[in-house]
Amino acid sequence: MLIGEVARRSGVSARMLRHYDALGLVRPTGRTTGGYREYTPEDVRRIFHVEGLRSLGLSLRQIARTLDDPGFTPATLVRDLIRESEERLAREHELLDRLRAVDAAEPAGWQDVARMVDLLHGLGSPDAARRQQAILAPAEHAPVPAELLARAVLAEADPNVAGALRWALARAGTDGVAGLAAGVTAADADVRRRAVVALAALPGDEATALLTGALGDPEPAIRRQAALALGARRVPAAVPTLLRMVVDGPNDVDAAELLGAIAEDPAHTGRILGALSAALAAPGTRPAARLRLTQALAELPGTVALAVLRELTGDDDRPVALLAGALVRGRRADR
């Protein structure tokens, strides 16, 4: 077949076929008496092989080595191509994120665009001080998009920079909640923790709903953080986790105070009193936990827990009895 017919059948232009010939990649087996290139069926098959490898992203030089190397292993090449493609996609996604961040800021002019680019560079700096400076710089032009701040919060490991980011995100109000939503269910526990801490400072029902979902997190520390945030909002769903915190010890004083705050609503008073009393009476409750539970009873409003405290003054556990007696006397003195 002459070059024109090969071009029609293969879809490769005659110009590219000449280029393949010049590179030694696909050389026609013969020539006509007039000197025209003449391709055999084997030559055409090699052209299709070249085009197939080009579609995978190989350079012509790589294709030549691949086709002519008898020791070529396809698996190695495919893995290398996957790695290169992933790196290229990561760069493209980074660029796309930057463009979206600039677009979200609704820049009024090139000065706003330049400021956003500077901010993005600052947030991407390996130097924590530089990142913090970028966050705290005065917003003279376009405001920083809340979604950008939320992504930065989820990725920030430095506590000082993270604090500055949360402060900036809180100033955006509820706009930052959507950007934190993915962090609550992230595979990385650190990312989930950062999301919960940031959500605790944001108002609104959507933030409360995400925090409520975090009560089921597999990490106890994240569950506790969510419960403290919800307790401050007087959300009853936090009660079981807050009670567990009183029993186990971490943040027990804060947890007890929040249980008392939720119990101010008559709809939940009896439930919380019953839960504390049941935990006190449970056979496996340790002495230290019983002391914390007794103290937590004192956080309940009014005289709700007074009868239980009086009963505890005769408890077999001497420290519990003494603490209950002191709390009862304190209630009398208050009256």
C-alpha positions as CSV (number, residue, x, y, z in Angstrom):
1,M,0.0,0.0,0.0
2,L,1.2,3.5,-0.8
3,I,1.2,6.2,1.8
4,G,-2.0,7.8,0.7
5,E,-4.0,4.6,1.1
6,V,-2.3,3.8,4.5
7,A,-3.3,7.3,5.7
8,R,-6.9,6.7,4.7
9,R,-7.1,3.3,6.4
10,S,-5.2,4.2,9.6
11,G,-6.5,7.7,10.1
12,V,-2.9,8.9,10.5
13,S,-2.0,11.7,8.2
14,A,0.6,11.3,5.5
15,R,2.6,14.0,7.1
16,M,2.7,12.1,10.4
17,L,3.6,8.9,8.5
18,R,6.6,10.6,7.0
19,H,7.6,11.9,10.4
20,Y,7.4,8.3,11.8
21,D,9.7,7.2,8.9
22,A,12.2,10.0,9.6
23,L,12.3,8.9,13.3
24,G,12.7,5.3,12.4
25,L,9.6,4.5,14.3
26,V,7.6,3.0,11.3
27,R,9.7,2.6,8.2
28,P,7.9,1.3,5.1
29,T,9.4,-2.1,4.1
30,G,9.7,-1.2,0.4
31,R,9.7,1.5,-2.3
32,T,8.1,1.5,-5.6
33,T,10.1,1.8,-8.8
34,G,9.2,5.5,-8.7
35,G,10.6,5.8,-5.1
36,Y,7.3,6.0,-3.3
37,R,6.9,4.5,0.1
38,E,5.2,1.1,0.1
39,Y,3.8,-0.4,3.3
40,T,3.2,-4.0,4.0
41,P,0.4,-5.3,6.3
42,E,3.0,-5.7,9.0
43,D,4.0,-2.1,8.7
44,V,0.3,-1.0,9.0
45,R,0.0,-3.2,12.2
46,R,3.0,-1.4,13.6
47,I,1.3,2.0,12.8
48,F,-1.8,0.9,14.8
49,H,0.4,-0.2,17.7
50,V,2.1,3.2,17.7
51,E,-1.3,5.0,17.7
52,G,-2.5,2.8,20.5
53,L,0.5,3.6,22.7
54,R,0.2,7.3,21.9
55,S,-3.4,7.2,23.2
56,L,-2.0,6.0,26.5
57,G,0.2,9.2,26.7
58,L,3.6,7.8,25.6
59,S,6.0,10.0,23.7
60,L,7.2,8.8,20.3
61,R,10.6,8.1,21.9
62,Q,9.1,6.0,24.6
63,I,7.0,4.2,21.9
64,A,10.1,3.4,19.9
65,R,11.9,1.9,22.9
66,T,8.7,-0.1,23.9
67,L,8.3,-1.6,20.4
68,D,11.9,-2.4,19.8
69,D,13.0,-3.6,23.3
70,P,12.6,-7.4,23.6
71,G,12.8,-7.1,27.4
72,F,9.9,-4.7,27.6
73,T,7.4,-5.4,30.4
74,P,4.0,-3.8,29.8
75,A,3.1,-3.9,33.5
76,T,6.0,-1.6,34.5
77,L,5.1,0.8,31.7
78,V,1.4,0.9,32.7
79,R,2.3,1.5,36.3
80,D,4.6,4.4,35.3
81,L,1.8,5.9,33.1
82,I,-0.7,5.6,36.0
83,R,1.7,7.4,38.4
84,E,2.4,10.2,35.8
85,S,-1.3,10.6,35.1
86,E,-2.1,10.9,38.8
87,E,0.5,13.5,39.2
88,R,-0.7,15.4,36.2
89,L,-4.3,15.2,37.4
90,A,-3.3,16.4,40.9
91,R,-1.6,19.5,39.3
92,E,-4.8,20.1,37.2
93,H,-7.0,19.7,40.2
94,E,-4.8,22.2,42.2
95,L,-5.1,24.7,39.3
96,L,-8.9,24.1,39.1
97,D,-9.2,24.7,42.9
98,R,-7.3,27.9,42.6
99,L,-9.4,29.2,39.7
100,R,-12.6,28.3,41.6
101,A,-11.3,30.1,44.7
102,V,-10.6,33.2,42.6
103,D,-14.0,33.0,41.0
104,A,-15.8,32.6,44.3
105,A,-14.2,35.8,45.6
106,E,-16.0,37.6,42.7
107,P,-13.0,39.8,41.9
108,A,-13.9,43.3,40.6
109,G,-10.6,43.8,38.9
110,W,-7.1,42.4,38.5
111,Q,-6.0,43.8,41.8
112,D,-8.5,41.4,43.5
113,V,-7.3,38.5,41.4
114,A,-3.7,39.3,42.3
115,R,-4.6,39.4,46.0
116,M,-6.3,36.1,45.8
117,V,-3.3,34.6,44.1
118,D,-1.1,36.0,46.9
119,L,-3.4,34.5,49.5
120,L,-3.3,31.1,47.8
121,H,0.4,31.2,47.7
122,G,0.6,32.2,51.3
123,L,-1.8,29.4,52.4
124,G,0.3,26.9,50.5
125,S,3.6,28.1,52.1
126,P,5.6,25.5,54.0
127,D,6.3,28.2,56.6
128,A,3.6,28.3,59.3
129,A,4.3,32.0,60.1
130,R,3.8,32.9,56.4
131,R,0.4,31.0,56.3
132,Q,-0.7,32.8,59.4
133,Q,0.3,36.2,58.0
134,A,-1.7,35.4,54.8
135,I,-4.8,34.7,56.9
136,L,-4.6,37.7,59.1
137,A,-3.7,40.2,56.4
138,P,-6.4,42.9,56.1
139,A,-9.0,42.2,53.4
140,E,-8.6,45.5,51.4
141,H,-10.3,44.1,48.3
142,A,-12.2,40.9,47.7
143,P,-13.2,38.9,50.8
144,V,-11.7,35.5,51.3
145,P,-14.2,32.8,50.2
146,A,-15.4,30.7,53.1
147,E,-15.0,27.5,51.1
148,L,-11.3,28.2,50.7
149,L,-10.9,28.9,54.4
150,A,-12.8,25.7,55.2
151,R,-10.4,23.6,53.0
152,A,-7.4,25.2,54.7
153,V,-8.9,24.5,58.2
154,L,-9.2,20.8,57.3
155,A,-5.6,20.6,56.1
156,E,-3.8,22.8,58.7
157,A,-1.8,20.9,61.4
158,D,-0.1,23.9,63.0
159,P,-2.3,24.9,66.0
160,N,-1.6,28.7,65.7
161,V,-2.4,28.8,62.0
162,A,-5.5,26.6,62.6
163,G,-6.7,29.0,65.2
164,A,-6.4,31.9,62.9
165,L,-8.2,30.0,60.1
166,R,-11.1,29.1,62.5
167,W,-11.3,32.8,63.5
168,A,-11.5,33.9,59.9
169,L,-14.0,31.2,59.1
170,A,-16.2,32.1,62.0
171,R,-16.3,35.7,60.7
172,A,-17.9,34.3,57.5
173,G,-20.8,32.9,59.6
174,T,-22.7,30.0,58.2
175,D,-21.0,30.3,54.8
176,G,-18.2,28.0,55.9
177,V,-20.4,25.1,57.1
178,A,-20.7,23.5,53.6
179,G,-17.0,23.5,53.2
180,L,-16.5,21.6,56.4
181,A,-19.1,18.9,55.8
182,A,-16.8,16.6,53.9
183,G,-14.3,16.8,56.7
184,V,-16.7,15.3,59.2
185,T,-16.8,12.0,57.3
186,A,-13.1,12.0,56.1
187,A,-11.1,8.8,56.4
188,D,-8.3,10.7,58.3
189,A,-9.3,11.2,62.0
190,D,-7.2,14.4,62.2
191,V,-9.3,15.9,59.4
192,R,-12.5,14.9,61.2
193,R,-11.3,16.4,64.4
194,R,-10.4,19.7,62.7
195,A,-13.8,19.8,61.1
196,V,-15.6,19.3,64.4
197,V,-13.5,21.9,66.2
198,A,-14.2,24.5,63.4
199,L,-18.0,23.6,63.3
200,A,-18.2,24.2,67.1
201,A,-17.6,27.9,66.4
202,L,-20.1,28.2,63.6
203,P,-23.8,29.0,64.2
204,G,-26.9,27.5,62.6
205,D,-28.9,24.3,62.2
206,E,-26.6,22.9,59.6
207,A,-23.6,23.1,61.8
208,T,-25.6,21.5,64.6
209,A,-26.7,18.7,62.4
210,L,-23.1,17.9,61.3
211,L,-21.9,18.0,65.0
212,T,-24.8,15.6,65.9
213,G,-23.6,13.2,63.2
214,A,-20.1,13.4,64.7
215,L,-21.4,11.9,67.9
216,G,-21.1,8.5,66.1
217,D,-17.5,9.0,65.2
218,P,-15.3,6.0,65.9
219,E,-12.7,8.2,67.7
220,P,-13.7,8.9,71.4
221,A,-11.9,12.3,71.4
222,I,-14.0,13.5,68.4
223,R,-17.2,12.3,69.9
224,R,-16.3,14.2,73.1
225,Q,-15.5,17.4,71.1
226,A,-18.8,17.1,69.3
227,A,-20.7,16.5,72.6
228,L,-19.2,19.6,74.2
229,A,-20.1,21.8,71.3
230,L,-23.7,20.4,71.2
231,G,-24.0,20.7,75.0
232,A,-23.2,24.3,74.7
233,R,-26.1,24.6,72.3
234,R,-28.3,22.6,74.7
235,V,-28.9,19.8,72.2
236,P,-30.3,16.7,74.1
237,A,-28.6,14.3,71.6
238,A,-25.3,15.1,73.4
239,V,-26.5,13.7,76.8
240,P,-25.3,10.1,76.5
241,T,-21.8,11.2,75.4
242,L,-21.6,13.8,78.1
243,L,-22.7,11.3,80.7
244,R,-20.0,8.9,79.4
245,M,-17.4,11.7,79.8
246,V,-18.4,12.2,83.4
247,V,-18.0,8.5,84.0
248,D,-14.7,8.2,82.1
249,G,-13.1,11.4,83.3
250,P,-11.9,13.5,80.3
251,N,-13.5,16.9,80.5
252,D,-15.9,15.6,83.2
253,V,-16.3,19.0,84.8
254,D,-17.3,20.7,81.5
255,A,-19.6,17.7,80.7
256,A,-21.3,17.9,84.1
257,E,-21.9,21.7,83.7
258,L,-23.4,21.1,80.3
259,L,-25.7,18.3,81.6
260,G,-26.9,20.8,84.2
261,A,-27.6,23.3,81.5
262,I,-29.6,20.9,79.3
263,A,-31.5,19.8,82.5
264,E,-32.8,23.3,82.9
265,D,-35.4,22.3,80.3
266,P,-38.0,20.4,82.2
267,A,-38.5,18.0,79.3
268,H,-35.0,16.6,79.9
269,T,-34.5,17.0,83.7
270,G,-35.9,13.6,84.7
271,R,-34.0,11.8,82.0
272,I,-30.6,13.3,83.0
273,L,-31.3,12.8,86.7
274,G,-32.2,9.2,86.0
275,A,-29.2,8.6,83.9
276,L,-26.8,9.9,86.5
277,S,-28.5,7.9,89.3
278,A,-28.4,4.7,87.2
279,A,-24.7,5.2,86.5
280,L,-24.0,5.6,90.2
281,A,-25.9,2.4,91.0
282,A,-24.3,0.4,88.2
283,P,-22.2,-2.5,89.7
284,G,-19.2,-1.9,87.5
285,T,-18.9,1.9,88.2
286,R,-15.5,2.7,89.7
287,P,-15.1,4.7,92.9
288,A,-13.5,7.7,91.1
289,A,-16.4,7.7,88.6
290,R,-19.0,7.6,91.4
291,L,-17.4,10.7,92.9
292,R,-17.6,12.5,89.5
293,L,-21.2,11.4,89.1
294,T,-22.1,12.7,92.6
295,Q,-20.5,16.0,91.8
296,A,-22.4,16.1,88.5
297,L,-25.7,15.8,90.4
298,A,-24.9,19.1,92.1
299,E,-25.0,20.8,88.7
300,L,-28.7,20.0,88.1
301,P,-31.0,22.9,88.6
302,G,-32.8,23.8,91.8
303,T,-33.4,20.9,94.2
304,V,-33.9,18.3,91.5
305,A,-31.1,16.1,92.8
306,L,-31.4,16.8,96.5
307,A,-33.3,13.6,97.3
308,V,-30.6,11.5,95.5
309,L,-27.8,13.4,97.3
310,R,-29.4,12.9,100.7
311,E,-29.6,9.2,100.0
312,L,-26.0,9.1,99.0
313,T,-25.0,10.5,102.4
314,G,-25.4,7.0,103.7
315,D,-23.5,5.4,100.8
316,D,-21.1,2.5,101.6
317,D,-18.4,4.3,99.7
318,R,-17.1,6.7,102.3
319,P,-15.7,9.4,99.9
320,V,-19.1,9.5,98.0
321,A,-21.0,9.8,101.3
322,L,-18.8,12.7,102.5
323,L,-19.1,14.5,99.2
324,A,-22.9,14.0,99.1
325,G,-23.1,15.3,102.7
326,A,-21.1,18.4,101.8
327,L,-23.2,19.1,98.7
328,V,-26.5,18.7,100.7
329,R,-25.2,21.1,103.4
330,G,-24.2,23.5,100.6
331,R,-27.7,23.4,99.2
332,R,-29.1,24.2,102.6
333,A,-26.7,27.1,103.0
334,D,-27.7,28.5,99.6
335,R,-31.3,28.5,100.7
